Amino acid sequence: MNIISKTVVAIALMAGTAVADTSADAVSEALAQERNQLASLDEGKVKTLFNRKKADKKTIAFERSRTWVDAQPVVKTGDAQWECLAQALYFEARGESVRGQFAVAEVILNRVDSPNFPDSACAVINQGTGRKYACQFTYTCDGHPETIREKSAYQRVGKIAKMMLAGVPRDLTDGATYYHTKAVNPRWARKFARTTTIGVHHFYRPHTRLSQN
Protein backbone atom coordinates (compact mmCIF):
# COMPACT_ATOMS: atom_id res chain seq x y z
CA MET A 1 0.00 0.00 0.00
CA ASN A 2 1.47 3.40 -0.99
CA ILE A 3 1.56 6.47 1.22
CA ILE A 4 -1.52 8.08 -0.39
CA SER A 5 -3.60 4.92 0.08
CA LYS A 6 -2.50 4.59 3.70
CA THR A 7 -3.45 8.21 4.30
CA VAL A 8 -6.94 7.73 2.77
CA VAL A 9 -7.55 4.63 4.92
CA ALA A 10 -6.41 6.44 8.07
CA ILE A 11 -8.71 9.39 7.35
CA ALA A 12 -11.64 7.03 6.75
CA LEU A 13 -11.01 5.23 10.03
CA MET A 14 -10.77 8.52 11.88
CA ALA A 15 -14.03 9.69 10.31
CA GLY A 16 -15.77 6.50 11.33
CA THR A 17 -14.54 6.92 14.88
CA ALA A 18 -15.74 10.52 14.96
CA VAL A 19 -19.24 9.51 13.76
CA ALA A 20 -19.46 6.76 16.37
CA ASP A 21 -18.30 9.10 19.12
CA THR A 22 -20.79 11.77 18.04
CA SER A 23 -23.61 9.23 18.00
CA ALA A 24 -22.68 7.92 21.44
CA ASP A 25 -22.45 11.46 22.80
CA ALA A 26 -25.90 12.30 21.42
CA VAL A 27 -27.43 9.22 23.01
CA SER A 28 -25.72 9.95 26.32
CA GLU A 29 -26.93 13.53 26.25
CA ALA A 30 -30.51 12.46 25.51
CA LEU A 31 -30.46 9.94 28.35
CA ALA A 32 -29.04 12.56 30.70
CA GLN A 33 -31.80 15.00 29.78
CA GLU A 34 -34.43 12.36 30.38
CA ARG A 35 -32.93 11.52 33.78
CA ASN A 36 -32.94 15.21 34.71
CA GLN A 37 -36.58 15.61 33.69
CA LEU A 38 -37.61 12.56 35.71
CA ALA A 39 -35.57 13.78 38.66
CA SER A 40 -37.53 17.06 38.63
CA LEU A 41 -40.70 15.16 39.41
CA ASP A 42 -41.25 13.98 42.94
CA GLU A 43 -42.29 10.39 43.60
CA GLY A 44 -45.95 11.32 43.99
CA LYS A 45 -46.01 13.09 40.62
CA VAL A 46 -44.42 10.13 38.85
CA LYS A 47 -46.93 7.71 40.34
CA THR A 48 -49.83 9.99 39.41
CA LEU A 49 -48.56 10.38 35.85
CA PHE A 50 -48.20 6.65 35.24
CA ASN A 51 -51.46 5.81 37.00
CA ARG A 52 -53.31 8.31 34.82
CA LYS A 53 -51.77 6.82 31.68
CA LYS A 54 -53.00 3.40 32.75
CA ALA A 55 -56.45 4.82 33.38
CA ASP A 56 -56.48 6.50 29.96
CA LYS A 57 -56.10 3.10 28.32
CA LYS A 58 -59.48 2.04 29.69
CA THR A 59 -62.53 2.54 27.53
CA ILE A 60 -64.67 4.92 29.55
CA ALA A 61 -68.04 5.66 27.99
CA PHE A 62 -69.05 9.27 28.46
CA GLU A 63 -70.56 12.26 26.72
CA ARG A 64 -70.06 15.92 27.46
CA SER A 65 -73.74 16.73 27.34
CA ARG A 66 -76.14 17.75 30.10
CA THR A 67 -78.69 15.16 29.04
CA TRP A 68 -76.20 12.30 29.25
CA VAL A 69 -74.60 13.43 32.52
CA ASP A 70 -77.98 13.95 34.20
CA ALA A 71 -78.98 10.42 33.21
CA GLN A 72 -76.03 8.89 35.10
CA PRO A 73 -76.38 7.56 38.67
CA VAL A 74 -75.94 10.14 41.41
CA VAL A 75 -72.61 9.92 43.22
CA LYS A 76 -73.69 9.79 46.85
CA THR A 77 -70.25 9.73 48.38
CA GLY A 78 -66.57 9.70 47.42
CA ASP A 79 -63.08 10.25 48.75
CA ALA A 80 -61.54 13.59 49.67
CA GLN A 81 -60.20 14.25 46.16
CA TRP A 82 -63.64 13.72 44.65
CA GLU A 83 -65.23 16.02 47.22
CA CYS A 84 -62.66 18.78 46.60
CA LEU A 85 -63.05 18.56 42.83
CA ALA A 86 -66.86 18.47 42.97
CA GLN A 87 -66.94 21.54 45.21
CA ALA A 88 -64.51 23.40 42.97
CA LEU A 89 -66.65 22.70 39.93
CA TYR A 90 -69.77 23.78 41.81
CA PHE A 91 -68.39 27.10 43.04
CA GLU A 92 -66.26 27.87 39.99
CA ALA A 93 -68.37 26.61 37.11
CA ARG A 94 -71.90 25.53 38.06
CA GLY A 95 -73.31 28.22 35.76
CA GLU A 96 -71.24 26.92 32.83
CA SER A 97 -72.27 24.34 30.27
CA VAL A 98 -71.34 20.72 31.01
CA ARG A 99 -68.57 21.07 28.46
CA GLY A 100 -67.25 24.09 30.34
CA GLN A 101 -67.37 22.18 33.62
CA PHE A 102 -65.33 19.36 32.13
CA ALA A 103 -62.83 21.99 30.92
CA VAL A 104 -62.40 23.51 34.39
CA ALA A 105 -61.88 20.02 35.81
CA GLU A 106 -59.17 19.48 33.18
CA VAL A 107 -57.26 22.52 34.39
CA ILE A 108 -57.31 21.32 37.99
CA LEU A 109 -56.11 17.83 37.10
CA ASN A 110 -53.53 19.17 34.65
CA ARG A 111 -52.13 21.12 37.59
CA VAL A 112 -52.02 17.95 39.69
CA ASP A 113 -49.82 16.37 37.01
CA SER A 114 -47.59 19.44 36.66
CA PRO A 115 -44.38 19.71 38.73
CA ASN A 116 -45.21 23.40 39.19
CA PHE A 117 -48.26 22.72 41.36
CA PRO A 118 -49.24 20.52 44.33
CA ASP A 119 -49.81 16.82 43.66
CA SER A 120 -53.45 16.32 44.64
CA ALA A 121 -56.76 17.88 43.64
CA CYS A 122 -57.40 19.15 47.18
CA ALA A 123 -53.93 20.70 47.46
CA VAL A 124 -54.22 22.37 44.05
CA ILE A 125 -57.66 23.79 44.81
CA ASN A 126 -56.67 25.09 48.25
CA GLN A 127 -53.31 26.52 47.22
CA GLY A 128 -52.99 29.95 48.82
CA THR A 129 -56.19 29.59 50.85
CA GLY A 130 -56.06 31.66 54.02
CA ARG A 131 -54.92 34.87 52.34
CA LYS A 132 -57.95 36.84 51.19
CA TYR A 133 -58.07 37.11 47.40
CA ALA A 134 -54.55 35.67 47.18
CA CYS A 135 -55.58 32.07 46.51
CA GLN A 136 -55.73 30.21 43.23
CA PHE A 137 -59.49 29.59 43.30
CA THR A 138 -61.36 32.64 44.56
CA TYR A 139 -64.19 30.86 46.33
CA THR A 140 -61.69 29.41 48.83
CA CYS A 141 -60.53 32.82 50.07
CA ASP A 142 -63.27 35.37 49.34
CA GLY A 143 -64.55 35.38 52.89
CA HIS A 144 -67.97 33.99 51.96
CA PRO A 145 -69.26 30.70 53.37
CA GLU A 146 -69.12 27.78 50.97
CA THR A 147 -72.77 26.77 51.08
CA ILE A 148 -74.19 24.41 48.47
CA ARG A 149 -77.76 25.50 47.75
CA GLU A 150 -78.37 24.07 44.27
CA LYS A 151 -78.64 20.33 44.82
CA SER A 152 -79.15 19.37 41.17
CA ALA A 153 -76.14 21.42 40.08
CA TYR A 154 -73.98 19.79 42.74
CA GLN A 155 -75.12 16.31 41.72
CA ARG A 156 -74.18 17.09 38.13
CA VAL A 157 -70.66 18.32 38.92
CA GLY A 158 -70.23 15.40 41.29
CA LYS A 159 -70.73 13.04 38.37
CA ILE A 160 -68.29 15.01 36.24
CA ALA A 161 -65.70 14.98 39.06
CA LYS A 162 -66.00 11.20 39.34
CA MET A 163 -65.55 10.70 35.59
CA MET A 164 -62.55 13.01 35.45
CA LEU A 165 -60.83 11.28 38.36
CA ALA A 166 -61.56 7.94 36.68
CA GLY A 167 -59.43 9.05 33.74
CA VAL A 168 -61.66 10.25 30.92
CA PRO A 169 -59.64 12.00 28.18
CA ARG A 170 -58.55 15.58 28.76
CA ASP A 171 -58.78 16.86 25.24
CA LEU A 172 -60.76 20.08 25.56
CA THR A 173 -58.16 22.60 26.73
CA ASP A 174 -54.92 21.38 25.15
CA GLY A 175 -53.09 21.01 28.44
CA ALA A 176 -54.25 24.28 30.01
CA THR A 177 -53.27 24.98 33.61
CA TYR A 178 -54.90 28.41 33.92
CA TYR A 179 -58.24 30.03 33.12
CA HIS A 180 -60.26 33.16 33.79
CA THR A 181 -63.69 34.48 32.88
CA LYS A 182 -64.24 36.74 29.92
CA ALA A 183 -65.40 39.44 32.32
CA VAL A 184 -61.85 40.16 33.47
CA ASN A 185 -58.51 40.76 31.79
CA PRO A 186 -55.81 39.78 34.29
CA ARG A 187 -52.24 40.89 33.63
CA TRP A 188 -50.89 37.39 34.22
CA ALA A 189 -52.75 36.10 31.16
CA ARG A 190 -50.34 37.99 28.89
CA LYS A 191 -47.55 35.66 29.97
CA PHE A 192 -49.31 32.53 28.74
CA ALA A 193 -50.61 31.05 25.50
CA ARG A 194 -54.38 30.90 25.17
CA THR A 195 -55.38 27.39 24.18
CA THR A 196 -59.14 27.76 23.78
CA THR A 197 -62.29 29.53 24.92
CA ILE A 198 -65.23 27.52 26.21
CA GLY A 199 -68.35 29.25 27.46
CA VAL A 200 -67.38 32.19 29.65
CA HIS A 201 -63.80 31.04 30.28
CA HIS A 202 -60.50 31.57 28.44
CA PHE A 203 -57.93 28.79 28.99
CA TYR A 204 -54.14 29.11 29.01
CA ARG A 205 -50.92 27.19 29.40
CA PRO A 206 -47.26 28.29 29.54
CA HIS A 207 -45.64 29.05 26.19
CA THR A 208 -43.71 26.13 24.74
CA ARG A 209 -40.01 27.01 24.77
CA LEU A 210 -38.26 25.76 21.65
CA SER A 211 -34.64 24.70 21.87
CA GLN A 212 -32.12 26.99 20.21
CA ASN A 213 -29.00 25.95 18.32
C-alpha positions in Angstrom: 0.0 0.0 0.0 1.5 3.4 -1.0 1.6 6.5 1.2 -1.5 8.1 -0.4 -3.6 4.9 0.1 -2.5 4.6 3.7 -3.5 8.2 4.3 -6.9 7.7 2.8 -7.6 4.6 4.9 -6.4 6.4 8.1 -8.7 9.4 7.4 -11.6 7.0 6.8 -11.0 5.2 10.0 -10.8 8.5 11.9 -14.0 9.7 10.3 -15.8 6.5 11.3 -14.5 6.9 14.9 -15.7 10.5 15.0 -19.2 9.5 13.8 -19.5 6.8 16.4 -18.3 9.1 19.1 -20.8 11.8 18.0 -23.6 9.2 18.0 -22.7 7.9 21.4 -22.4 11.5 22.8 -25.9 12.3 21.4 -27.4 9.2 23.0 -25.7 9.9 26.3 -26.9 13.5 26.2 -30.5 12.5 25.5 -30.5 9.9 28.3 -29.0 12.6 30.7 -31.8 15.0 29.8 -34.4 12.4 30.4 -32.9 11.5 33.8 -32.9 15.2 34.7 -36.6 15.6 33.7 -37.6 12.6 35.7 -35.6 13.8 38.7 -37.5 17.1 38.6 -40.7 15.2 39.4 -41.2 14.0 42.9 -42.3 10.4 43.6 -45.9 11.3 44.0 -46.0 13.1 40.6 -44.4 10.1 38.8 -46.9 7.7 40.3 -49.8 10.0 39.4 -48.6 10.4 35.9 -48.2 6.7 35.2 -51.5 5.8 37.0 -53.3 8.3 34.8 -51.8 6.8 31.7 -53.0 3.4 32.7 -56.5 4.8 33.4 -56.5 6.5 30.0 -56.1 3.1 28.3 -59.5 2.0 29.7 -62.5 2.5 27.5 -64.7 4.9 29.5 -68.0 5.7 28.0 -69.0 9.3 28.5 -70.6 12.3 26.7 -70.1 15.9 27.5 -73.7 16.7 27.3 -76.1 17.7 30.1 -78.7 15.2 29.0 -76.2 12.3 29.3 -74.6 13.4 32.5 -78.0 14.0 34.2 -79.0 10.4 33.2 -76.0 8.9 35.1 -76.4 7.6 38.7 -75.9 10.1 41.4 -72.6 9.9 43.2 -73.7 9.8 46.9 -70.2 9.7 48.4 -66.6 9.7 47.4 -63.1 10.2 48.7 -61.5 13.6 49.7 -60.2 14.2 46.2 -63.6 13.7 44.6 -65.2 16.0 47.2 -62.7 18.8 46.6 -63.1 18.6 42.8 -66.9 18.5 43.0 -66.9 21.5 45.2 -64.5 23.4 43.0 -66.7 22.7 39.9 -69.8 23.8 41.8 -68.4 27.1 43.0 -66.3 27.9 40.0 -68.4 26.6 37.1 -71.9 25.5 38.1 -73.3 28.2 35.8 -71.2 26.9 32.8 -72.3 24.3 30.3 -71.3 20.7 31.0 -68.6 21.1 28.5 -67.3 24.1 30.3 -67.4 22.2 33.6 -65.3 19.4 32.1 -62.8 22.0 30.9 -62.4 23.5 34.4 -61.9 20.0 35.8 -59.2 19.5 33.2 -57.3 22.5 34.4 -57.3 21.3 38.0 -56.1 17.8 37.1 -53.5 19.2 34.7 -52.1 21.1 37.6 -52.0 18.0 39.7 -49.8 16.4 37.0 -47.6 19.4 36.7 -44.4 19.7 38.7 -45.2 23.4 39.2 -48.3 22.7 41.4 -49.2 20.5 44.3 -49.8 16.8 43.7 -53.4 16.3 44.6 -56.8 17.9 43.6 -57.4 19.2 47.2 -53.9 20.7 47.5 -54.2 22.4 44.0 -57.7 23.8 44.8 -56.7 25.1 48.2 -53.3 26.5 47.2 -53.0 30.0 48.8 -56.2 29.6 50.8 -56.1 31.7 54.0 -54.9 34.9 52.3 -58.0 36.8 51.2 -58.1 37.1 47.4 -54.6 35.7 47.2 -55.6 32.1 46.5 -55.7 30.2 43.2 -59.5 29.6 43.3 -61.4 32.6 44.6 -64.2 30.9 46.3 -61.7 29.4 48.8 -60.5 32.8 50.1 -63.3 35.4 49.3 -64.5 35.4 52.9 -68.0 34.0 52.0 -69.3 30.7 53.4 -69.1 27.8 51.0 -72.8 26.8 51.1 -74.2 24.4 48.5 -77.8 25.5 47.7 -78.4 24.1 44.3 -78.6 20.3 44.8 -79.1 19.4 41.2 -76.1 21.4 40.1 -74.0 19.8 42.7 -75.1 16.3 41.7 -74.2 17.1 38.1 -70.7 18.3 38.9 -70.2 15.4 41.3 -70.7 13.0 38.4 -68.3 15.0 36.2 -65.7 15.0 39.1 -66.0 11.2 39.3 -65.5 10.7 35.6 -62.5 13.0 35.4 -60.8 11.3 38.4 -61.6 7.9 36.7 -59.4 9.1 33.7 -61.7 10.3 30.9 -59.6 12.0 28.2 -58.5 15.6 28.8 -58.8 16.9 25.2 -60.8 20.1 25.6 -58.2 22.6 26.7 -54.9 21.4 25.1 -53.1 21.0 28.4 -54.3 24.3 30.0 -53.3 25.0 33.6 -54.9 28.4 33.9 -58.2 30.0 33.1 -60.3 33.2 33.8 -63.7 34.5 32.9 -64.2 36.7 29.9 -65.4 39.4 32.3 -61.8 40.2 33.5 -58.5 40.8 31.8 -55.8 39.8 34.3 -52.2 40.9 33.6 -50.9 37.4 34.2 -52.7 36.1 31.2 -50.3 38.0 28.9 -47.5 35.7 30.0 -49.3 32.5 28.7 -50.6 31.0 25.5 -54.4 30.9 25.2 -55.4 27.4 24.2 -59.1 27.8 23.8 -62.3 29.5 24.9 -65.2 27.5 26.2 -68.4 29.2 27.5 -67.4 32.2 29.7 -63.8 31.0 30.3 -60.5 31.6 28.4 -57.9 28.8 29.0 -54.1 29.1 29.0 -50.9 27.2 29.4 -47.3 28.3 29.5 -45.6 29.0 26.2 -43.7 26.1 24.7 -40.0 27.0 24.8 -38.3 25.8 21.6 -34.6 24.7 21.9 -32.1 27.0 20.2 -29.0 26.0 18.3 
